[in-house]
Amino acid sequence: MEVNIKNRNDIKDEFKWNMQDVYSDESLWEEDYKKAEELIEKLPAYKGKICEDVDVFEEILTLMTNIEMLVEKLYFYANQKYYENLGEGKYQLLSDKSEKILTGFYTASSFVEPELLEETEEKIFEYLETKDSLGDYKQYFNDLFRQKKHILDSETEELISKVKKFSSGASEIFSVFNNVDLKFPTIKDEKGNEVKLTHSKFSLFLESKDRKVRENAFKALYSSYSEFKNTLAAVYINNLKKDNFYADVRKFNSTREMFLEDSNIPGEVYDNLISTVNDNLHLLHRYMKIKMKMLKVSELHLYDVYVPMVESVKKSISYEMAKIMVHDGLKPMGEEYLDILKEGFENGWIDVYENQGKRSGAYSWTTYGVHPYVLLNFQPNLNNVFTIAHEMGHAIHSYYSNKCQSYTNAGYKIFVAEVASTCNESLLINHLINNSDDKLEKAYLINHFLEQFRTTLFRQTMFAEFEDIVHKMTNNNESLNADKLCEIYYDLNKKYFGNEVVIDKEIEMEWARIPHFYNSFYVYQYATGFSAAVALSKKIMEEGESAVEDYKKFLKAGCSDYPIEILKLAGVDMAKKEPIELAMKMFEKLLDEFEELMEG
């Protein structure tokens, strides 16, 4: 046990989230659990009768909504309490119990959507028009019938559901290999000590001031993957084939179309991202040239690109000061937004400090009908100030969506999830840059923002381009093996980093360590979300109140429309190149500012 990490009981209540706002007494959780069980038992009685008349139709939809809200609340509370201390057996059991009833609900209700899809679209929408109480379900049914052509007959759907029991095999094999079985060698740290290389230490070593440490970590990690490159390629290629199988049997034109279809994202969104970033690679090349100059090296290697160009400002920032900084940075959002932020800071939304057994990292999570919650493991530095801004962006997005939409329409899609959080960060960093009188601090802040562009917009787009290439090859029955995957990935690095960087041979194996590649066509959303957020923050800073009001329409929309349409409410059309081009202009402006600052 680490003596410097407190027990939870030793942390003041003012720094803990208030889970009593979900259940004031845990006996109420047990009561809701029994209630959920009783409601789930009512579901089979509706089988074969869902659409026999509008009253029964309303009954089943209302029942389904009530059960889903209840089991979600049970699951939320149990797991939030469990994350407070993963060593607490009581809440491990409660978490398991909540998982059981969630699974039970999905199993008991599995007949509902197939039965709804057997009915005509005309009859369903006639029902929806009959009663005002059914109006909130229109978007749900729009989405359901939009994808009907990809729903197969009941026998085939049953067969596919059985295939799913083992179709995640490639992902599971990779996860076990990557997190358990793969062992990295020891390397020497800055002081000459032998240190075991791990996933988490790798990123720290790449930021080391000692170039030899960076190089050794880089080569040691990728040589470890390279030893298993044929096995890793076989695992990944089987994942590609699995995705292609589902796309084929569900009658999609491509695997990419299948994954984008879920949120009704047009293919041009993906293509525009890649082409616009490609058109602006000269800016990344320029950034690398600046980095080479700042690091005072004759040639820049890939193991050099994570090193900050400016020393971190060694300033201890208390939690109280961090809240003030975030508040001041978000002033362009107006009083209403700031009041919600203050409410979150002062009324039990946030679990602030690390304690023994607490889940690591940071996240925001909510259950309908209760305010959002944020988990932090706050440390007194600038990165953690940005984490607060980020997670409160998620929280306030959820607050607005839940307040302004019914349960059915409240949960926003992944495509827009990172927009509100990143917009907060962008507003904050612009505020800090514009209000800093310290040249070193200002340079550090600009460097921090430049790195966000490099790692989120450029890097994630390169990942997206890699996925697009290898999935297309699989769709077209072209041969893929370890050497081909390495060649494709190496060539992309050459294109993205340009002549300013030595493209070390080892980087060809990086594809083999990216877990997101097993969650296909996901990473592009980091880049589109970042672009949208930068464009929106720029709009808010330049246009003021009118832009804020448009932005709040987006925050309030939940999933009441498709993500592309919801973003248009804020004034951003991700089907066009403009938001990505605006982000690139901001990146160029930051490069200008940084160079001017360093040469001044």
Residue pairs with C-beta under 8 A, 6 or more apart in sequence:
1 356
2 356
5 354
5 355
5 356
6 353
6 354
6 355
6 356
7 355
7 356
8 16
8 84
8 85
8 355
8 356
8 357
8 358
10 355
11 353
11 355
15 319
15 350
15 351
15 352
15 353
16 348
16 351
16 352
17 80
17 348
17 349
17 350
17 351
17 373
17 374
17 375
18 347
18 348
19 77
19 80
19 81
19 373
21 348
21 370
21 371
22 73
22 76
22 77
22 80
22 367
22 370
23 29
23 32
23 77
29 74
29 77
29 78
29 94
32 70
32 73
32 74
33 74
33 97
33 101
35 70
36 67
36 70
36 71
36 74
36 101
36 105
37 101
37 104
39 63
39 66
39 67
39 70
40 67
40 101
40 104
40 105
40 108
42 63
43 63
43 64
43 67
43 108
43 109
43 112
44 108
46 56
46 59
46 60
46 63
46 112
47 111
47 115
48 115
49 56
50 56
50 57
50 60
50 112
50 115
50 116
50 119
51 57
51 115
51 116
51 119
51 123
51 124
51 127
54 127
54 130
54 131
57 127
57 134
58 127
58 131
58 133
58 134
60 112
61 134
61 137
64 109
64 112
65 407
65 408
67 105
67 109
68 105
68 407
69 368
69 369
69 407
71 98
71 101
71 102
71 105
72 102
72 367
72 368
73 367
73 368
73 369
73 370
74 98
74 101
74 102
75 98
75 99
75 101
75 102
76 365
76 366
76 367
77 98
77 367
78 91
78 94
78 95
78 97
78 98
79 95
79 98
80 365
80 373
81 88
81 91
81 94
82 88
82 91
82 92
82 94
82 95
83 358
83 359
83 375
84 91
84 351
84 355
84 357
84 358
85 91
85 355
85 356
85 357
85 358
86 92
86 357
86 358
86 359
87 356
87 357
88 357
113 144
114 151
114 154
114 157
116 124
116 141
116 144
117 144
117 145
117 148
117 151
121 141
121 145
121 148
124 141
124 145
125 138
125 141
127 134
128 134
128 135
128 137
128 138
128 141
136 406
136 408
136 409
137 408
139 408
139 409
139 559
139 560
139 561
140 408
140 409
143 264
143 562
146 264
147 261
149 251
150 250
150 251
150 252
150 258
150 261
151 157
151 250
152 160
152 249
152 250
156 249
160 246
160 249
167 242
167 246
169 238
170 235
170 236
170 238
170 239
170 242
170 518
171 239
171 518
171 519
173 235
174 232
174 235
174 236
174 239
174 515
174 518
175 515
175 518
177 228
177 232
177 235
178 199
178 513
178 515
179 199
182 224
182 225
182 228
183 224
184 196
184 197
184 198
184 202
184 220
184 221
184 224
185 197
185 220
185 224
186 194
186 195
186 196
186 197
187 194
187 195
187 197
187 205
187 213
187 216
187 217
187 220
188 194
188 195
188 212
188 213
188 216
189 195
189 205
189 208
189 213
190 208
190 209
190 210
190 213
195 201
197 205
197 217
197 220
197 221
201 217
202 217
202 221
203 306
205 213
205 214
205 216
205 217
206 214
206 217
206 218
206 303
206 306
206 307
207 306
207 307
207 308
208 214
208 217
208 307
209 307
211 297
211 303
211 304
214 303
214 304
214 306
214 307
215 301
215 303
217 303
218 301
218 302
218 303
218 504
218 506
219 303
219 506
221 513
222 506
222 507
222 509
222 510
223 506
225 232
225 509
225 512
225 513
226 506
226 509
228 512
229 482
229 486
229 509
229 512
230 481
230 482
232 482
232 512
233 480
233 481
233 482
233 485
233 512
236 485
236 511
236 512
236 517
236 518
237 474
237 480
237 481
237 485
239 517
239 518
239 520
240 255
240 470
240 471
240 474
240 480
241 474
243 255
243 258
243 259
243 471
243 474
243 520
244 255
244 471
244 474
244 475
246 255
246 258
247 254
247 255
247 257
247 258
247 475
250 258
252 258
252 261
254 471
254 472
254 475
255 471
255 474
255 475
255 520
255 521
256 267
256 270
256 468
256 471
256 472
256 521
257 267
259 520
259 521
259 522
260 266
260 267
260 269
260 270
260 521
263 413
263 414
263 415
263 562
263 563
264 562
264 563
264 564
265 415
265 563
265 564
266 564
266 575
268 575
269 528
269 564
269 574
269 575
270 464
270 468
270 521
270 524
272 575
272 576
272 577
272 580
273 461
273 464
273 524
273 527
273 528
273 531
273 580
274 461
274 464
274 465
274 468
275 577
276 577
276 580
276 581
276 584
277 457
277 458
277 461
277 527
277 580
277 584
278 495
280 581
280 584
280 587
281 458
281 495
281 496
281 498
282 498
283 584
283 587
283 588
283 591
284 454
284 458
284 496
284 497
284 498
285 497
285 498
285 499
285 500
286 591
287 450
287 454
287 587
287 591
288 300
288 305
288 497
288 498
288 500
288 501
289 500
290 309
290 591
290 594
290 595
291 300
291 304
291 305
291 307
291 309
292 299
292 300
292 304
292 500
294 309
294 310
294 598
295 304
295 307
295 309
297 304
299 502
300 500
300 501
300 502
301 501
301 502
301 504
302 493
302 497
302 501
302 502
302 503
302 504
302 506
302 507
303 504
305 454
305 497
305 501
308 444
308 447
308 451
309 443
309 447
309 594
310 440
310 443
310 444
310 447
311 440
311 444
312 382
312 444
313 382
313 438
313 440
313 441
313 444
315 381
315 382
316 380
316 381
317 325
317 380
317 381
317 382
317 384
317 385
318 380
319 352
319 353
319 378
319 380
322 378
322 380
322 384
322 385
322 388
323 345
323 388
325 385
325 428
325 432
326 341
326 385
326 388
326 389
326 392
326 424
326 428
327 338
327 341
327 342
327 345
328 431
329 389
329 424
329 427
329 428
329 429
329 430
329 431
329 432
330 337
330 338
330 341
330 389
330 424
330 427
330 428
331 338
331 431
332 427
332 540
332 541
332 544
332 548
333 427
333 540
333 548
333 551
334 545
334 548
336 552
337 396
337 548
337 552
340 396
340 399
340 400
341 392
341 396
343 349
343 371
344 350
344 371
344 372
344 374
344 392
344 395
344 396
344 399
347 371
349 371
349 372
349 373
349 374
349 395
350 373
350 374
350 375
350 376
351 358
351 373
351 374
351 375
351 376
352 376
352 378
353 376
353 377
353 378
354 377
354 378
358 375
358 377
359 375
360 377
361 375
361 377
362 374
362 375
362 376
362 377
362 387
362 390
362 391
363 374
363 375
363 391
363 394
364 372
364 373
364 374
364 375
364 391
364 392
364 394
364 395
364 398
364 421
365 372
365 373
365 375
366 372
366 373
366 395
366 398
366 399
366 402
368 402
368 407
368 410
369 402
371 399
372 394
372 395
372 396
372 398
372 399
372 402
373 395
374 391
374 392
374 394
374 395
375 391
376 384
376 387
376 388
376 391
378 384
378 387
378 388
382 448
385 428
386 425
386 428
386 429
386 448
389 421
389 424
389 425
389 427
389 428
390 421
390 422
390 424
390 425
391 421
392 424
393 420
393 421
393 422
393 423
393 424
393 425
394 417
394 420
394 421
396 420
396 555
397 412
397 417
397 419
397 420
397 421
397 555
400 552
400 555
400 556
401 410
401 411
401 412
401 555
401 556
401 557
401 558
402 410
402 558
403 556
404 556
404 557
404 558
405 556
405 557
405 558
405 559
405 560
409 558
409 559
409 560
410 558
410 559
411 558
411 559
412 557
412 558
412 559
412 563
412 566
413 559
413 563
414 522
414 525
415 525
415 528
415 529
415 563
415 564
416 529
416 532
416 554
416 563
416 566
416 567
417 525
417 529
418 525
418 526
418 529
418 530
418 533
419 529
419 532
419 533
419 536
419 554
419 567
420 533
420 555
421 533
422 456
422 529
422 530
422 533
422 534
423 533
423 534
423 536
423 537
423 540
423 551
425 452
425 533
426 533
426 534
426 537
426 538
427 537
427 540
427 541
429 445
429 448
429 449
430 537
430 541
432 445
433 442
433 445
433 446
433 449
433 593
436 442
436 445
439 597
439 600
442 597
443 594
443 597
443 598
446 590
446 593
446 594
446 597
447 594
449 590
450 587
450 590
450 591
450 594
452 530
453 530
453 583
453 587
453 590
456 526
456 527
456 530
457 527
457 530
457 531
457 580
457 583
457 587
458 496
460 523
460 524
460 526
460 527
460 530
461 524
461 527
462 492
462 493
462 496
463 514
463 516
463 517
463 523
463 524
464 521
464 523
464 524
464 527
465 492
466 488
466 489
466 492
466 511
466 517
467 517
467 520
467 521
467 523
467 524
469 488
470 480
470 485
470 488
471 520
471 521
473 479
473 480
474 480
485 511
485 512
486 508
486 509
486 511
487 508
488 511
489 507
489 508
489 509
489 510
489 511
490 503
490 505
490 507
490 508
493 503
493 507
493 508
493 510
494 503
497 503
511 517
516 522
516 523
528 574
528 579
528 580
530 583
531 574
531 579
531 580
531 582
531 583
532 567
532 572
532 574
532 579
534 579
534 582
534 583
534 586
535 572
535 578
535 579
535 582
535 583
536 547
536 551
536 570
536 571
536 572
538 582
538 586
539 547
539 551
539 570
539 571
539 572
540 547
540 548
540 551
547 571
550 569
550 570
550 571
551 570
551 571
553 569
553 570
554 566
554 567
554 569
554 570
557 566
557 569
559 566
560 566
563 574
564 573
564 574
564 575
567 573
567 574
572 579
573 579
